[in-house]
Structures are given as structure tokens and as C-alpha cells.
Amino acid sequence: MWAHSMTVQDYQDLIDRGWRRSGKYMYKPVMNQTCCPQYTIRCQPLQFQPSKSHKKVLKKMLKFLAKGEISKGHCEDEPMEPTVEDAVAGDFALITKLDAQCDLRTLSGDFRESLESEEKKKIKSSKKEESNELIQSQDIEEKLGSGEPSHSVKVHTVPKPGKGADLSKPPCRKAKEIRKERRRLKLMQQNPAGGLEGFQAQCEPPALFPAKAKSNQPKSLEDLIFESLPENASHKLEFTRFLCNSPLEAENPPNGPDCGYGSFHQQYWLDGKIIAVGVIDILPYCVSSVYLYYDPDYSFLSLGVYSALREIAFTRQLHEKTPQLSYYYMGFYIHSCPKMKYKGQYRPSDLLCPETYVWVPIEQCLPSLENFKYCRFNQDPEAVDEGRCKDPDRLQVFYRKAVMPYGVYKKQQRDPSEEAAVLQYAGLVGQACSERMLLFRS
């Protein structure tokens, strides 16, 4: 549908029912029919911790600003896509979390059989090696017992690569252990009587002066983004916001954010030159990312990832003034599309159930999405869409320069297809929006 004008609360309610906007064009995927279902995804910025690849992007930007040019050999095709190591780490974290809920019986038959056959091969291989070692040891004993020269018996065999340590060499020791041993021997030489006790006493912290605990707290997202640069930094990055053309009406309530609600262009200026623009909507409960476009000459800076992290930090900043504004919407998550799957790496995050419109942690959704493209995430079979349109007659229609409820409007219509279209609209937008928004009919 085309939105001529819309309040930020109406759009908030619409995106919480699976809608999105592109300019003034509003759309909602038909989830159970499309080849690639698009699930609305939101991140929880207040609990967000940047991953290893996120930190690399932020440090790369700081290094570029401080020192100038950096290697451009590792440009990312998808600006917001994480590295493989992050994806693997996320998968392992998910497997660990779901380990208590899954067993071999939940796997498909073919996959289970392949696992079992691999396990049998490993067992046979290990038994064969043990048998060879046993035969070899028996041969050695027979030779020794028969009186053959000992030099003809090779007691030590060099292990195969990856099969164990080389017994002809001393066992490896950590450098820390070696230093402790040297220190102990030195103390014993200096004081033979009490060297060992003195060494142990020095290793233990004094009771009256306990050692200060080292701070292992990771740097916050803000610390990583706003880390101070040297005075002679090679580049200067500026960040500005401007209102942009949008169907959303700008609002500035006293309890809202300082910049107000509405649609904004976040502009990234490098040394006076604009290199990227992020389009966002600031809504009552979230910052919604619309899209980002950037100068391809600066793709080596991973501007997609950088802008997403800046927007998450911006959401946290807005939350300080407006507590109910606490989510970051990233658009659609498409599990079957690698170019859209990366959004699931911004954790913690939730997916919107396409049938009941409740938010479900993404960890609970991924096992189902591995087997089915379209999924109902709400596990309660009795749950229904609480915001569904229950009384279509109260739907508001704008017809011939007049506002009227649908119950009045339908009495003036004789086209049977008109009712089907209006009822479909009511079902898609829900009862609350159908009573607040005006459906234009000519």
C-alpha cells in the first residue's frame, strides 16, 4: 500500500505485524507462500556485546582515521556480513545451548546413519591400532626371551604424525613452569635451608595485602566507537543527522528523544566528503534501519558493519532519555539467503512469529528454520493473533472527502470484490491500526 501520511505509532504497530517501508511504499510478505520467507528481526541493544569481527571493524576504522591508508585486500561483498569464524562461533554457541534439548533421535535418518557409520569406523580403526601395538609388544617379548641381541629389537617406534608425542624428546613444558623451576633452584642455592619455604612464601600473596583482581570486563560498544584519536590523526570522521522525506510525520513530545521521532538521514563525512548515508526511522519503541548506501571506494572500511554498530550505540543513547525506546530493528531475516542471514549474528535478537506476532529468541527459531522455510515460532498451539481485526465495521475509510466507518461505507458499494479487498487490508494491519488509519477509497 502507498502511505501518503502516517504517524510514528501507526508505523511502529505495522512493523510489529511484519510490515516494512521503502520510501512511502509499505509492503508485507505473504510468508506461507513466498519462496524465501522474510522474518522481521530486532536486536536488543541494551544487552548487545560486539563480536570478534565487530571489534575488528571498529579497530580498523580507528586505525584508518589515526594513521591513514590501510590494506584494502579484505573487502567484504556484503558490508554487514560477519566473518566465518563468528558464524562458526555462533553455531557452536547455539549447539551448546540446545544440547540438552536434542538427541540423536531428533536427527534425520540419513544423517543419523552417517554419524553412526563414522563412529563405527573410528572404533574399528582404534581397535586395529591397539591390536597392532599388542602384536608388536608380543614380538618384542619373544625376541628378548629367545636370547636374540637386544640391538635388533626396536623398542621405540616414531609415532605417526598427529598420533602423539615423540618419546625420544623430553616432554614439552610451559615457559611459566620453567621460570618457576629456575627461580626455585636459585633460591635454594642462595639459602639451602629455607629456599623452598621462601619460594612458596613468595608465590603466595600476603594476607594483609590481597592482590588486586584484574579487570576482565570487555570494552563497551561506546568505548570501542569513541576511542580517542591522536591530535595528528590522518582523517576526520563526522556524523550528522537530517530529517528526510518520508510518510512518517515528525513528532517532538516532551518525553521523547531530543531529536524527536520521524525519519532521518545519518550522514558520514570523511575529511569534508560524504562517504555513506544511513536511513533510519526513530519510533516510539525502536530505531528501525531502513537502508544504507555508501561510496564503494570505501568498502574496505566495512561501512555496513560500522553503521550498524553506530546505530546500535545510538539506540542505547536514545534509551537514556526515553526508556521505552530500547530495540534496534534490522529489517528482514532470510534464513535461506546468506546475504540476509548475517543479521542473526547481532545478538541477542528476536524473530517475529508470522502467525501470532509475538517475539521469540532467535536461538529457539533456528532449529525449525533448518528444516522448514516457513515456521510458526510460537510453540503454544492455542495462541492466536491478539491484535487481529475482530470488528471490520469499525475500520475507518476516507471516501469522497469524508471519513466514515466501513459499516457505513459498504452500504454504498455494490462491487463484491471491494469487500474482499477491504477485509484483507483489515486482517493485515490489525484492529488498532484499522481504526486509526484512513483507508483511501475512490
C-alpha positions in Angstrom: 0.0 0.0 0.0 1.0 3.6 -0.5 1.3 5.7 2.6 0.5 9.4 2.0 1.0 10.2 5.6 1.5 8.1 8.8 2.1 8.6 12.5 5.2 7.0 14.0 2.9 5.0 16.4 1.0 3.5 13.4 4.2 2.5 11.7 5.5 1.0 15.0 2.4 -1.1 15.2 2.7 -2.1 11.5 6.3 -3.3 11.7 5.4 -5.3 14.7 3.0 -7.1 12.4 5.6 -7.8 9.7 5.4 -4.6 7.6 8.3 -2.6 6.2 8.6 0.6 4.2 10.7 1.6 1.2 10.2 5.3 0.8 6.4 5.8 1.0 5.7 2.3 -0.3 4.6 -0.1 2.5 4.7 -3.9 2.0 4.2 -7.1 3.9 5.5 -10.5 2.5 3.0 -13.4 2.2 5.0 -15.6 4.4 3.5 -19.0 3.8 3.6 -18.6 0.0 6.8 -16.8 -0.8 9.9 -18.9 -1.8 12.1 -17.0 0.7 10.1 -16.1 3.9 11.2 -12.8 5.4 11.0 -12.7 9.2 11.2 -9.4 11.0 14.2 -9.3 13.2 15.1 -7.0 16.1 18.3 -6.7 18.2 18.3 -5.9 21.9 21.0 -3.1 22.2 21.0 -2.9 26.0 22.4 -6.5 26.2 24.4 -6.4 23.0 28.1 -7.2 23.1 30.2 -6.8 19.9 31.6 -10.0 18.5 35.3 -10.5 17.5 34.6 -9.5 13.9 32.7 -6.4 15.1 35.6 -5.3 17.1 37.9 -5.8 14.2 35.8 -3.4 12.1 35.8 -0.7 14.8 39.6 -1.0 15.3 40.1 -0.9 11.5 38.2 2.3 11.3 40.1 3.8 14.2 43.4 2.8 12.7 42.4 4.3 9.4 41.4 7.6 11.0 44.6 7.7 13.1 47.3 6.5 10.6 45.8 6.9 7.1 45.6 4.2 4.5 45.2 0.6 5.4 45.2 -2.6 3.4 42.2 -2.9 1.1 42.7 -6.5 0.3 39.9 -7.8 2.6 36.9 -6.0 1.3 33.6 -7.6 2.2 31.0 -8.2 -0.6 28.2 -7.8 2.0 29.0 -4.8 4.1 27.3 -6.1 7.3 28.3 -9.8 6.9 30.4 -11.2 9.8 33.4 -13.4 9.3 33.2 -17.2 9.0 34.8 -17.6 12.4 32.0 -15.6 14.0 29.3 -17.6 12.2 31.0 -20.8 13.4 31.3 -19.5 16.9 27.6 -18.6 16.8 26.7 -22.0 15.6 28.7 -23.7 18.4 27.1 -21.5 21.0 23.7 -22.4 19.6 24.6 -26.2 19.7 25.8 -25.9 23.3 22.6 -24.1 24.3 20.4 -26.6 22.6 22.4 -29.7 23.5 20.1 -30.5 26.5 17.1 -30.3 24.3 18.3 -32.5 21.4 19.4 -36.1 21.0 20.3 -38.4 18.1 16.6 -39.3 17.6 15.8 -35.8 16.5 18.1 -36.0 13.5 17.0 -37.2 10.1 17.5 -40.9 9.3 20.2 -40.4 6.7 22.2 -38.0 8.8 21.9 -40.3 11.9 23.1 -43.3 9.9 26.1 -41.4 8.5 27.1 -40.4 12.1 26.7 -44.0 13.3 28.8 -45.4 10.4 31.6 -42.8 11.0 31.6 -43.7 14.7 31.9 -47.4 13.9 34.8 -46.7 11.5 36.6 -44.8 14.3 36.1 -47.6 16.8 37.4 -50.2 14.2 40.4 -48.0 13.5 41.3 -47.6 17.1 40.9 -51.3 17.8 43.1 -52.2 14.8 45.8 -49.8 16.2 45.6 -51.3 19.6 45.8 -54.8 18.1 49.0 -53.9 16.1 50.6 -52.4 19.2 49.8 -55.5 21.2 51.3 -57.8 18.5 54.4 -55.6 18.3 54.9 -55.8 22.0 54.4 -59.6 22.0 57.1 -59.9 19.2 59.5 -57.8 21.3 59.0 -60.0 24.4 59.5 -63.2 22.3 62.7 -61.9 20.9 64.0 -60.8 24.3 63.1 -64.2 25.7 64.8 -66.1 22.9 68.1 -64.5 23.6 68.4 -62.5 20.4 70.7 -59.5 20.5 68.9 -56.5 22.1 70.1 -54.1 19.3 67.9 -56.0 16.8 64.8 -55.1 18.8 63.4 -51.6 18.3 61.6 -50.9 21.5 60.8 -47.2 20.5 58.9 -46.5 17.3 58.4 -43.0 16.0 54.7 -42.1 16.2 52.7 -41.3 13.1 52.0 -37.6 12.5 49.2 -36.4 14.8 49.2 -39.7 16.8 51.1 -38.5 19.9 54.3 -37.0 21.3 57.8 -38.1 20.2 59.1 -40.2 23.1 62.7 -39.6 22.1 62.4 -36.0 23.1 61.7 -34.6 26.6 58.1 -33.6 27.3 57.1 -30.0 26.5 56.9 -27.6 29.4 55.3 -24.3 29.6 57.6 -21.3 29.9 55.9 -20.2 33.1 56.8 -23.6 34.7 60.4 -23.4 33.5 60.7 -19.9 35.1 59.3 -21.1 38.4 61.7 -24.0 38.4 64.7 -21.7 37.8 63.6 -19.4 40.5 63.2 -22.2 43.0 66.7 -23.6 42.2 68.2 -20.1 42.6 66.5 -19.5 46.0 67.7 -22.9 47.2 71.3 -22.1 46.1 71.1 -18.8 48.0 69.5 -20.3 51.1 69.8 -24.1 51.2 67.9 -24.3 54.5 64.9 -22.2 53.7 65.0 -21.8 50.0 61.9 -23.9 49.2 59.9 -22.3 52.0 61.0 -18.9 50.9 59.9 -19.7 47.3 56.5 -20.9 48.4 56.1 -17.8 50.6 56.9 -15.5 47.7 54.4 -17.3 45.5 51.5 -16.8 47.9 50.1 -13.3 48.2 50.4 -11.6 51.6 47.3 -12.0 53.8 47.2 -8.3 54.8 47.6 -7.0 51.3 45.5 -9.1 48.9 46.4 -8.8 45.3 44.1 -6.6 43.2 41.8 -8.6 41.0 42.5 -7.9 37.3 39.6 -6.3 35.4 38.4 -8.7 32.7 35.4 -6.6 31.8 35.3 -6.2 27.9 35.2 -2.8 26.4 31.7 -1.5 25.8 30.5 -0.7 22.3 30.7 3.0 23.1 34.3 2.7 24.3 35.3 1.0 21.0 33.5 3.5 18.8 34.5 6.7 20.6 38.1 5.8 21.5 40.2 8.9 21.4 42.3 9.6 18.4 45.8 11.3 18.4 45.9 15.0 17.7 47.7 14.5 14.5 45.1 11.9 13.2 45.3 11.5 9.4 41.5 11.7 8.9 38.5 13.3 10.5 35.1 11.4 10.5 32.0 13.5 11.2 28.5 12.2 11.9 25.4 14.3 11.2 21.6 13.8 11.2 19.0 15.4 8.9 15.3 14.8 8.5 14.4 13.2 5.2 11.4 12.8 3.0 9.1 10.1 4.4 5.5 9.3 5.1 6.2 9.5 8.8 5.1 12.7 10.5 7.8 14.2 12.7 6.9 14.5 16.3 8.7 16.1 19.3 6.9 15.2 22.5 8.5 16.4 25.8 9.1 12.8 26.9 10.6 11.7 23.6 14.2 11.8 22.4 15.9 15.2 21.8 15.9 14.8 18.1 12.2 13.8 18.1 10.5 10.9 16.2 10.5 10.5 12.5 12.8 9.6 9.6 16.4 10.7 9.5 19.5 10.6 7.2 22.6 9.8 9.2 25.5 11.2 7.1 29.1 10.0 7.4 31.6 12.7 6.4 35.2 11.9 5.9 37.5 14.9 5.6 34.6 17.0 4.4 33.5 14.4 1.8 30.3 12.4 2.3 31.0 8.6 2.1 27.9 7.0 3.5 24.2 7.7 4.4 22.1 5.6 6.7 18.4 6.0 6.6 16.7 5.3 9.9 13.2 5.7 11.5 13.1 6.7 15.1 9.9 5.2 16.5 8.3 5.1 20.0 10.0 1.7 20.9 12.8 1.4 18.5 15.3 2.6 15.9 14.5 1.0 12.6 17.2 0.7 10.0 15.7 1.3 6.5 18.8 1.1 4.3 22.4 2.2 3.9 24.2 3.4 0.8 27.9 4.3 0.6 30.8 5.2 -1.6 32.2 1.9 -3.0 35.8 3.4 -2.8 35.5 3.0 1.0 34.1 -0.5 1.1 37.4 -1.7 2.7 36.2 0.0 5.9 33.2 -2.4 6.1 30.8 0.6 6.4 27.8 -1.7 6.6 29.0 -3.2 9.8 30.3 0.1 11.2 27.0 1.9 10.5 25.0 -0.9 12.2 27.2 -0.7 15.3 26.9 3.1 15.3 23.1 2.7 15.1 23.0 0.2 18.0 25.1 2.6 20.1 22.7 5.4 19.0 19.7 3.4 20.2 21.4 3.0 23.6 21.9 6.7 23.7 18.3 7.4 23.0 17.2 4.9 25.6 18.9 7.0 28.3 16.4 9.8 27.7 13.4 7.7 26.5 13.4 4.4 28.4 10.7 2.7 26.3 12.9 3.1 23.2 15.1 0.0 23.6 15.2 -2.0 20.4 17.0 -1.9 17.0 15.1 -3.3 14.1 17.3 -4.6 11.3 14.6 -5.3 8.6 14.1 -8.8 7.4 16.0 -12.0 8.3 16.0 -14.6 5.5 17.5 -17.9 6.8 17.9 -19.4 3.3 19.8 -16.4 2.0 23.4 -15.9 3.2 23.3 -12.2 2.2 20.5 -11.7 4.8 21.4 -14.4 7.3 24.2 -12.3 8.8 21.7 -10.3 10.7 21.3 -13.2 13.1 24.8 -12.6 14.4 23.8 -9.4 16.2 22.9 -11.0 19.5 20.7 -11.1 21.4 18.0 -10.8 18.8 14.4 -12.0 18.3 12.3 -13.1 15.3 8.6 -12.2 14.9 6.2 -15.1 14.7 4.3 -14.7 11.4 1.1 -16.1 12.8 0.7 -14.7 16.4 3.1 -11.7 16.1 5.0 -12.4 19.3 8.7 -12.1 19.6 10.8 -15.3 20.0 14.5 -15.5 20.7 16.4 -16.4 17.5 18.1 -19.4 19.2 14.7 -21.1 19.6 13.8 -20.4 15.9 16.9 -21.6 14.1 16.4 -25.4 14.6 13.0 -25.1 12.9 14.3 -23.0 10.1 16.9 -25.6 9.4 14.1 -28.0 8.4 11.4 -25.7 7.1 11.5 -22.3 5.3 8.2 -21.2 6.8 7.7 -21.7 10.5 5.4 -20.6 13.3 7.7 -19.8 16.1 5.1 -19.5 18.9 5.1 -23.1 20.4 1.7 -22.6 22.1 -0.9 -24.2 19.7 -3.7 -22.3 21.4 -2.1 -18.9 20.9 -3.7 -16.6 18.3 -3.1 -13.1 16.9 -4.3 -10.9 19.7 -4.2 -7.8 17.6 -6.3 -9.2 14.7 -9.2 -7.3 13.3 -12.3 -8.5 15.2 -14.8 -5.9 14.0 -14.2 -4.8 10.4 -17.2 -2.4 10.5 -15.2 -0.1 12.8 -12.4 0.2 10.2 -12.0 3.9 9.1 -12.5 4.8 5.4 -11.7 8.1 3.6 -14.3 8.3 0.8 -15.4 11.4 -1.2 -13.5 13.8 1.2 -15.4 12.3 4.2 -14.3 9.9 7.0 -16.7 7.1 7.8 -16.6 3.6 9.3 -16.6 0.7 7.0 -20.0 -0.4 8.2 -21.4 2.8 6.6 -19.2 2.7 3.5 -20.1 -0.8 2.5 -23.8 0.1 2.2 -22.9 2.5 -0.6 -20.9 -0.2 -2.6 -22.2 -2.8 -5.0 -18.9 -4.2 -6.2 -18.4 -7.7 -4.4 -14.6 -7.5 -4.9 -14.5 -4.3 -2.8 -15.4 -6.1 0.4 -12.7 -8.8 -0.1 -10.0 -6.1 -0.6 -11.1 -4.1 2.5 -11.3 -7.2 4.7 -7.8 -8.3 3.5 -6.5 -4.9 4.5 -8.1 -5.1 7.9 -6.6 -8.5 8.6 -3.1 -7.4 7.6 -2.9 -4.1 9.6 -4.9 -5.3 12.7 -7.7 -3.8 14.6 -5.8 -0.9 16.3 -4.4 0.5 13.0 -7.6 -0.1 11.1 -9.4 2.2 13.5 -6.7 4.9 13.5 -5.5 5.0 9.8 -7.8 6.1 7.0 -8.1 3.7 4.1 -8.5 5.8 0.9 -11.2 4.7 -1.5 -12.0 6.5 -4.7 
